């Protein structure tokens, strides 16, 4: 079954959260929060989130490498949502306020697979740093 664009964006977030080998409750809550407030998820039934997230996690836990799961998600996305996908990946990676080396490498891989301009990704990353900065 092909993924919808909304499901593909959720896969990108789940795979990003799993890049450090753990999908934390905080990351899952952020995914749920983003789905509840972002226009790109308008019409998506939030009650479907656990099922979509579990389907993605099952692929990863079942032996499908994370890059293949990411490619499946990206293949389902229209190009106009590539920057949105990267912004969501950065948002999830930044949830715990520290980026581990695995997460940084993963974000680099996402950026490359989405073929986004470096200026676009730098702007997305700078905006995330500004949102999460402490006083």
N, C-alpha and C positions, 0 to 999 in steps of 0.2 A: 504494500500500500504506500502510495506517495504521501509525503508530508505536505501539509498546508504551509503557507508562509509563516503563520503564527506558530505552528508546531515546530517548524525549523528554527525560529528564533528561540523558542524554549530549549530545543536541543543544544543550540550554541551556548546558552546560559548554563545548562546542566553540564555540558562537556567542560566548559571553563571552570565551573565549580569543582569538577572531578579531576582537574589537571594536577592538583596536589594530592591526589589519591583519596580525597574525602569530600563528600557533599555535606556540609555542616547545616545544622538547623537554621543558623543565621543566614546562610546563603539561600536556602530554600525560602525563607521568609521574605528575603529581598526579591527573589524571583516572583513570588506571589504578589508582593507589593507593586512591582513594576507592571505586572499583568493587569492589576486593578486600576492603574492610573494612566498608563500610556495609550494614546490614541491608536497606535498600531495594533493593539490587542482588543480594540472595540469589537464586541460581538463574540469574543471568545468566552466560553463558559468556564469560570475559574474552578468549578468543581471537576473539570477535566484535567487540571494541572497535575495532580498526583499520578494519574494514569499515563500522561504524556512523559512526565519526568521519569517514571518507573520504566517505561518502554525504552527510553534512552539509556538509563542506568543498566537495564538488563542487557542491552547490546554490549556495553563496555564490560560488564561483569561476565558476560558470556564468551568473552574472548575476542570480540571485534575490537581492533585497535582504535584508539581515540581519534587518530587521524582519519580513518575511514568513516567514523560516525560524524565527525566534523564535515567531511566532504559530502556526505549524504545530506546534511542540513544545508550546506551552502548551495548544493545543486538544486535544492527546492526553493531557494530565495530568488526573487527577481532582483536584478542589479540595483534597482533604486533603493533596496533595503540593505545593501551591503554595509553602508556606513552605520545604519541602525544596528545591525548585527554586531559590528565592532564596538559600538558604544555600549551595548548591553553586555558584551564580554568584559569590557573594562570595568563596568559598573559592578559586576559580580566578583571580578578579581579583587576589586578594591574594598569589598565589604569588611574584611577583617583588618583593614588599615595597614596591612603589611603584605607586600608582594614577595613571595618566595621565588627562587630562581626558576622552578618548574613553571610557575604562573607567567613569569616574564617571557620565558621561551615559548610558552603556549600562545600568549598574546601576539608574539612576533609571527608565529605560524599562522594564526588567524588572519593577521594583517596581510601576510603574503598570499594566502589562499584567496582572500577577498580582492586582491589586486587594488588596494586603496592607495591613494596618493599619500605620501609621507606627511604633507602639510595637514591633510584631513585627520590622519591618525594622531598627529602631534596635538592638534586642537582638541580632539576628543580626550586625549590623555591629560592635557592641561586643565580642561574643564573638570575632569574627575578629581584631580588633585585639589583644585580650588573648592570643590564641594565637600571634600572630606578633611580639609585642613582644620586643625584645632586652633583655638584662640591662644 
